[in-house]
Amino acid sequence: MAKGDRSSDGTAREVRERRPAETILTIIHDRGKGGLPWYDVSRQLLNPDLYLRASARRQQKAGATTPGPTDETVDGMSQAKITKIIEVLRYARWRWTPVRRVELPTSHGKTRPLGLPTWSDKRLQEGRRARLEADDAPQCSDHSHGFRPQKGCHTALTKIPKTWSGTKGLIEGDIRGGVDHSDHPILMTILREPLHENRFLRLIEGLLKAGYWEAWTSHPTLSGTPQGGVVSPMLSTIDLDRLDRVVMGREGNRLGRRIGQSWQRGSDGHRQITHG
């Protein structure tokens, strides 16, 4: 390649890095709808506007001023910090901080774990979440209503009268601890299908294995997606979409022919099978 070609390529990369975040995410979404693979993922995520967008979204959340394992919160956000994050990412030097884990009471009298990441990690996770959502959400099953844009329990319910003529019974199932027990190698294999760039994949894998602090003791994370992690719902949706496809595909059709069932998944991960 000639020297002029290298200069031209560098200029093109700078232009891509300066595009508005919405423009980048729209392009990713359109390619995702077509099922097209990606080879230059990390370069798209060196865009400052993407992190300004992420900060704006996260600072509206209730936990924006809650410290994680460090004292860093939304109050310390600045353009200089965004620039520093981008430079660390550019040279593949980012390291996720283990989250601070707390136990929250549930309505059943039990507790559930919640991880509190640093503000910088939240902001970076939001950028990854937006990237994965733009690409993978359009490829998820139409019967998946969990953690997707403009989807939820209500859209699942409104689809029932449009597709089901009647039911004789209802079976409701809950995947217990689905977020806690997600298999890391399987999830990474799923992500590698559309994403053909190791740098981005290593960032996701590093997040899954970052570990957590509880009672001043460090623990590894051997399975599951980070509890309370910004990107965790999207990773769970991508993971569970494969179960949707198995049930709706060959195995699901065989089951449907035998007992006349339909399949729907709500935003809480519950599966509902109705007998027609």
N, C-alpha and C positions, 0 to 999 in steps of 0.2 A: 504494500500500500504506500502511495506517495505521501510526502509530507503534507501537501495540501489536503489530501483526503483525510489524514489524521486530524488536521485542524477543523475541517468541516464536520467530522464526526463529533469532535469535542463540542463544537458550537451547537450541534443538534441535541447533544445530551444536556447542555445547559438550558436550552429552550424547554426540554421535557421537564427538567427539574423546577422550572419557574412557572409552569402552567398552573392555573387555578385548580385547587383540589377537586372541585366538582367536575371539572372537565376530565381529569384523570379517572375519577371513579365512574363517570359515564362511559368512557371508552372501555374500562375494565368490565363494566356491566354488560355492554353490548357484545364484547368478546365472550363473556361467560355464557350469555344466552345461546351463542353459536357453538359452545363447547370447545373453544379454541384454547390450546395450551399457552403458557407464559414462560418466557425465557429471561426477561429483563426486569424481574420483580423489584429487586432491591433499589435499582436506579430510580424507579418511580417513587419510592418512599424516602427520597432525600429532598423532598419538596417542603419548604418551610410552611407553605399554606396548609398542608395536610395536618401539621401539628398545631397550628393556630386554630384550625377547625376542631381538632381533637380536644384542645384546651377549652374551647367554647362549649363543647358538648359536656365535658366532664365537670366543669365548674358549676353547672346547673344541678348536679346530683347532690343528694343529702350528705354523702361522705367526702365531699371535696375538701372540707376543712378538718377531716379526721386524720391524724398522723398514722402512718404505718410503722415499719421498723425503724424509721428515722423521723425527725421532726418536720420534714418537708411536706408542705401542703400547697393548695392552689394559690395561697397568698404570695408564695415565692416565685410564681411563674413570670418569666420574662423572655424577650426575644433572644437575649444572650444565652439563656439556657437551651432554647430550641436550637440555636446555632451549634452549641456544644454537643447536643445529642446527635445532630446530623453528622458532625465531624467524626464522632465515635463510631457511628454506623457506617460511614463511608470507608473506614479502615477496618471494619469487622471486629471492633474491640468492645462491643457492648456486652455487659454481664448483668443478668437479672439479679435483683436483690431478693433473698428469701423473704416471704411475707410474714407479717405478724398474725398469728392465728388466735382468735377468740371464740368462745362458745356462746351462742345466742339461744335463749329459751324459745321453744316452739309451743304451739297451741295444745300439743299432746302431752305437755309436761316433761318433754325431753329437751335436749339441746342439739344444735347443729353447728358445725364448724364454719367459720367465716375468715377468709384471709384478707388482710389489709396490706396492699402493696404500697410502695413509695409513690409519690405524685409523678415523678418522671416515668416510672414503670407504667402507671395508669395511662399516661399520655401516649406512650409508645404502644401499649396494648390497644388503645383506641384506634391508632393508625392501622395496626394489623387487623383489627376487627373490621374496620371500614373496607380494607382491601379484600379480605376474605368474603365479606358479605356481598360486595359488588360482583365478585367473580363466581362464588359458589352458590349463593342463594337462588339465582335464576336457574341453576341446574338441579336444585332439589325437587323432590316429588311434589306435584300439585296437592297431594294429600297431606303434606307436612305443613303444619300451621304454627310451629314453635320457633320463637326467636328469629323471625324473619320480618322484613319491612312490610307494614300494612297487613300483618297476619297475627292471629291469636285465637283464643277460645271462641270469640264471637264469630270470626270468619269460618271456623270449623262448624259451628252450630248452624249458620246460615246456609251452609252447603248441603245440610242433611235433607231439607224438603225439596231441593233441586235435583238430588241424585237418588234418593231412596224412596221407594213407593210405600214402604211400610215395614214394620219390624214385629217380631214375636218375642224377642228377648234381647238383652244387652249384656255383654261381658266387658267389664272394665279392668284393665291391667295396669300396674305401675311398675316401671323398671326401678327397682330399689337400688339406691346408691349409684345410679347411672353415671353421674358426674364424678363420683369418688372412684369408680372402678373402671373407667375408660382405659383400654389397653393402649399404651403409648406406641408400640411398634405398628399395631394395626392402624391407628389414627394417622401416623406418619406415612404409612403406605398409601392411604386414601388421599392425603394431601399431595403426595408426589405425582399423582396422575395428571392434574392440570398445571402444577407448579414445577417447572423444570429448572430450578435454580437452588443450589445447595445453601447459599448464604441465607436466604429467607427461611428455608426449612430448618436450618440450624438454630435460627433465632426462636422459632416456634418450639423446637425440641428442647432448647435451653430453658424456655419458660416452663414447660411441662416438668422439667427436672430440677427447678430452682430450689425446691424445698421450702421449709417454713420454720419459724421460731414459735415455741410454745413453752410458757413457764421457764424462760431463759435457757431452753434447751433446743438445739438444732436438730431437725428431722429431715430425712430425704423424702422425696415424693416418687414412689415407684409406679404409681398408677393414678389415673384420674386427671381431670383438668383443674386448674387452680380454683378453689372455692372463693367466690367473691371477685374472681378475675374478670376484667372487662371483656376479654376475648373468649372466655370460657363458654358462654351460651352459644356463640357461633360455632366453636369447635364441637360442642355436643350435638348441635344440629347437623353438622357435616357427618359426624360419626353415626348418629341415629338414622340419617337418611338412607344408609345402606340397609338397615333393618326394614325400613319402609319398602325399599325396592325388592328385597327378598320376598316379603309378604305379598306385594303387588305383582311380582313376577311369576316365575315358574312355580315356586312353592305355593305362593298365594293363590294362583289360579287353580291349582290342584285342590287346595283347601276349599276354595269358593265353589267349585263344581260339586264337591261332596256335601256341603251343608249350606250353600247359598249365603256366604258372608260378604260383608263389605268392611273396609278398613279406613280408619281415620285416626290421626294423631293430633292431639291438642298442644297448646303452648307449654304445658307443664310436664310433657314427656309421657303422658298417659296414652294408652292405646285403647280404642273403643272398637269392638267388633260387634256388628249387629246381624241378627239372623233374619233374613228376608223370607 
